[in-house]
Amino acid sequence: MRLFIPALILSALLLVGCSKPWTNADIPNKQRSEAQFERDSVDCEVISGEKYPLDQRRQQALYESCMIDKGWLKRDGSGIPFNTKKK
């Protein structure tokens, strides 16, 4: 747990510092979108980190699934959003 909190904070800072690869069409206001992204991202990181504390691959998969469930769409490198919702 001692290492989990600093790692979580570091990963949150890295996600916020980069151009985010996620978009949410339900939040057109950029400032609100960024604030909501931060909250949702940290929430999903905590959920995935607690469920799979030693498996980064599963953490990433659960994180992405969590973000999609919260209404976020992942973009590819060109900025085009993927519609990755489960069918």
PLY file of the C-alpha trace (Angstrom):
ply
format ascii 1.0
element vertex 87
property float x
property float y
property float z
element edge 86
property int vertex1
property int vertex2
end_header
0.00 0.00 0.00
2.94 2.33 0.69
4.08 2.09 -2.90
0.58 2.07 -4.38
-0.31 5.65 -3.37
2.83 7.30 -4.83
2.47 5.20 -7.98
-1.17 6.24 -8.27
-0.30 9.91 -7.86
2.51 9.67 -10.39
0.32 7.94 -12.96
-2.44 10.52 -12.43
0.06 13.34 -13.01
1.35 11.65 -16.14
-2.17 11.24 -17.50
-3.06 14.85 -16.77
0.23 16.20 -18.11
-0.14 14.55 -21.49
-2.66 15.33 -24.15
-5.45 13.09 -23.07
-6.36 10.32 -25.46
-9.96 10.34 -24.22
-12.98 12.40 -25.22
-16.49 12.64 -23.85
-19.13 14.06 -26.19
-21.51 14.54 -23.26
-19.23 17.27 -21.83
-18.71 19.96 -24.50
-17.13 22.51 -22.11
-13.33 21.98 -22.17
-12.72 23.03 -18.55
-15.52 20.83 -17.24
-14.31 18.00 -19.45
-10.77 18.22 -18.07
-11.98 18.33 -14.46
-14.35 15.40 -15.00
-11.63 13.45 -16.81
-9.32 13.89 -13.82
-11.97 12.65 -11.39
-13.00 9.71 -13.57
-9.42 8.76 -14.39
-8.31 8.68 -10.76
-11.47 6.78 -9.80
-10.82 4.16 -12.49
-7.13 3.92 -11.54
-8.03 3.22 -7.93
-10.60 0.60 -8.92
-8.23 -1.19 -11.28
-5.25 -0.92 -8.92
-7.19 -2.38 -6.02
-8.60 -5.24 -8.06
-5.32 -6.21 -9.79
-2.50 -4.76 -7.64
0.26 -6.83 -9.29
-1.02 -7.17 -12.87
-0.50 -4.04 -14.94
-2.03 -5.56 -18.07
-5.29 -6.33 -16.27
-5.20 -2.94 -14.55
-5.01 -1.22 -17.94
-7.86 -3.29 -19.39
-10.08 -2.60 -16.37
-9.13 1.09 -16.39
-10.15 1.42 -20.04
-13.39 -0.47 -19.45
-14.17 1.76 -16.47
-13.53 4.94 -18.49
-15.76 3.68 -21.31
-18.50 2.91 -18.77
-18.23 6.54 -17.59
-18.86 7.79 -21.14
-15.31 8.36 -22.40
-14.18 7.31 -25.88
-10.53 6.53 -26.53
-8.80 8.30 -29.41
-6.06 6.86 -31.55
-2.85 8.78 -32.33
-4.56 10.82 -35.06
-7.20 12.17 -32.68
-10.01 10.06 -34.13
-12.19 8.58 -31.36
-12.71 4.84 -31.22
-16.15 3.61 -30.29
-15.00 0.79 -28.03
-18.21 0.16 -26.10
-19.02 -3.49 -25.56
-21.71 -4.88 -27.82
0 1
1 2
2 3
3 4
4 5
5 6
6 7
7 8
8 9
9 10
10 11
11 12
12 13
13 14
14 15
15 16
16 17
17 18
18 19
19 20
20 21
21 22
22 23
23 24
24 25
25 26
26 27
27 28
28 29
29 30
30 31
31 32
32 33
33 34
34 35
35 36
36 37
37 38
38 39
39 40
40 41
41 42
42 43
43 44
44 45
45 46
46 47
47 48
48 49
49 50
50 51
51 52
52 53
53 54
54 55
55 56
56 57
57 58
58 59
59 60
60 61
61 62
62 63
63 64
64 65
65 66
66 67
67 68
68 69
69 70
70 71
71 72
72 73
73 74
74 75
75 76
76 77
77 78
78 79
79 80
80 81
81 82
82 83
83 84
84 85
85 86
